[in-house]
Amino acid sequence: MASSLAAIGLRRTSYRWPLSAAIAALRSTGRMVGQIAAVSITTAIIAQSAAPGQLQAKVFIVFAALLLACLPVIARVHEHRGPW
């Protein structure tokens, strides 16, 4: 009975923890998928190269350029604080 009363109280206060947890999980999953894809693609490209060290340096430069290109977009994302 106590849990049902707590659930009613949470509904009344518009407590939305499960939704924000789901959003955080999706964000984390997206980051992990991106990291795995970047490492996999980089490894596949470097494995085909005759000079893997030089190619890896070029790949790192490309990733650094992508990160720098994304910084203005990242800075524009609104950071919400407080209740959803």
C-alpha positions as CSV (number, residue, x, y, z in Angstrom):
1,M,0.0,0.0,0.0
2,A,2.8,2.4,0.7
3,S,4.2,2.0,-2.8
4,S,0.9,2.8,-4.4
5,L,0.6,5.9,-2.2
6,A,4.1,6.9,-3.3
7,A,3.2,6.4,-6.9
8,I,0.1,8.6,-6.6
9,G,2.2,11.2,-4.9
10,L,4.8,11.1,-7.7
11,R,2.1,11.4,-10.3
12,R,0.7,14.4,-8.6
13,T,4.1,16.2,-8.5
14,S,4.8,15.3,-12.2
15,Y,7.9,13.4,-11.2
16,R,9.4,12.0,-14.5
17,W,12.6,10.2,-13.5
18,P,12.1,7.1,-15.7
19,L,11.8,9.4,-18.8
20,S,15.0,11.3,-18.0
21,A,16.8,8.0,-17.3
22,A,15.7,6.7,-20.7
23,I,17.0,9.8,-22.4
24,A,20.3,9.5,-20.6
25,A,20.6,5.9,-21.6
26,L,19.9,6.7,-25.2
27,R,22.6,9.4,-25.1
28,S,25.1,7.0,-23.6
29,T,24.2,4.3,-26.1
30,G,24.7,6.8,-29.0
31,R,28.1,7.8,-27.7
32,M,29.2,4.2,-27.3
33,V,28.0,3.2,-30.8
34,G,29.9,6.2,-32.2
35,Q,33.1,5.2,-30.4
36,I,32.8,1.6,-31.5
37,A,32.1,2.6,-35.1
38,A,35.1,5.1,-35.2
39,V,37.5,2.5,-33.8
40,S,36.2,-0.2,-36.2
41,I,36.4,2.0,-39.3
42,T,39.8,3.3,-38.3
43,T,41.1,-0.2,-37.7
44,A,39.7,-1.5,-41.1
45,I,41.3,1.5,-42.9
46,I,44.7,1.1,-41.2
47,A,44.8,-2.6,-41.8
48,Q,44.7,-2.1,-45.6
49,S,47.6,0.4,-45.6
50,A,51.2,-0.2,-46.5
51,A,52.3,2.6,-44.0
52,P,49.9,2.2,-41.1
53,G,51.7,4.7,-38.8
54,Q,51.3,7.6,-41.3
55,L,47.8,6.7,-42.1
56,Q,46.8,6.5,-38.4
57,A,48.3,10.0,-37.9
58,K,46.1,11.3,-40.8
59,V,43.0,9.6,-39.4
60,F,43.7,11.3,-36.0
61,I,43.9,14.6,-37.8
62,V,40.6,14.0,-39.5
63,F,39.0,13.1,-36.2
64,A,40.4,16.2,-34.6
65,A,39.0,18.3,-37.4
66,L,35.6,16.7,-37.0
67,L,35.7,17.4,-33.2
68,L,36.6,21.0,-33.8
69,A,33.8,21.3,-36.4
70,C,31.3,19.9,-33.9
71,L,32.2,22.3,-31.1
72,P,30.0,25.2,-32.2
73,V,27.1,22.9,-32.5
74,I,27.7,21.3,-29.1
75,A,27.9,24.8,-27.5
76,R,24.4,25.6,-28.8
77,V,22.7,22.6,-27.2
78,H,20.5,23.9,-24.4
79,E,21.4,22.5,-21.0
80,H,18.2,22.1,-19.1
81,R,18.3,22.4,-15.3
82,G,15.5,21.8,-12.9
83,P,12.3,19.7,-13.2
84,W,11.4,18.5,-16.7
